[in-house]
Amino acid sequence: MRDIKIAGTSKQRAPRSDNKLMAQRKPTTEKTKKLDINPVTGFPRGSIEDKIRQIGMQIPEEAWEGLPDDWAENFHHYLHGTPRR
């Protein structure tokens, strides 16, 4: 056992058994990795990519046309006013 000092007191904690944790985990196989793909976005349902694509699809096409062509390269300029690259 290891001694742990908390606010001037000494407590003992049992050693962590990694074997118990490993025994509880189920092995990942091809059958358990089956993904449910969203046909509209093309990403697995519930993934961050799926959520971002869904939000992007709600924005009208006219709003995308109003963004600068060099937005990705000069986003610091548009957000913070730094000189363009």
N, C-alpha and C positions, 0 to 999 in steps of 0.2 A: 504494500500500500504506500501511496505517496502522501506526504504532508502538504496541506494547502493552508496558507495563512490568509485569512480574511479579516481585515480591520483589527489586527492585533490578536486574533484567536487562531488556534491551530485545529484544523479538521482533517480527518483522514478520508480518502476516497479510494474505493476499490479500483484496481486496474481495469482498464477498458478491454473488453473481450472482442476483438475484431472478428474472431471466428463465428461468434453468434450472429453478428451483423451480416457477414458474408453468407451464412447458411440461410438467412431469411430472404435474400435477394433471389429473384427468379432469373434464370439465364435468358438473354435476349436471343430469339431465333427469328428466322425469316417469317414464320407464322405470326409472331407477336409484333412484328414491325409493319404489318399491313396498314397503309395509310388511306384515309378517306379524303380524296382529292376533290376540292370544290371546282365544279366544271366551269363556273363563271370566271374565277380568278386564276385557276391553274395551279394553286398552292394547296397544301394540306389544310383541311378545315381546322380553324382555331389557332393556326400558327400566326406569328407576328406579321409575316408577309401577307397572309390572307387578310388580316384585319387592315393593314395599310392599304392594300389594293382595294378593298371594299370602300374605305374612306375616300380614296382617290377617285373612285368611280362615281361618287356622289357629287363631285365638283363639276359644274357645267364646263363644256368645251371652251366657251368664251373666256372663262377665268384663266384657263391654261394659256390661251393665246396672249393674254395681257402680261405674262411674265417675261422678263428679259431673256434674250437668247444665251447670254453668258452667265446665267444665274449660278450654275454649278461651280464655275471657275471663280466667280467674283462674289460669292455670297457674303464674305466679310465686308465688302464694300457696301452692299445693299443693306446689311443688318447693322453695321457699326460705323460706316462712313470712312473706312480705311481706303488708301489709294488702290485703284484697280491694278490687276496684274497684267 
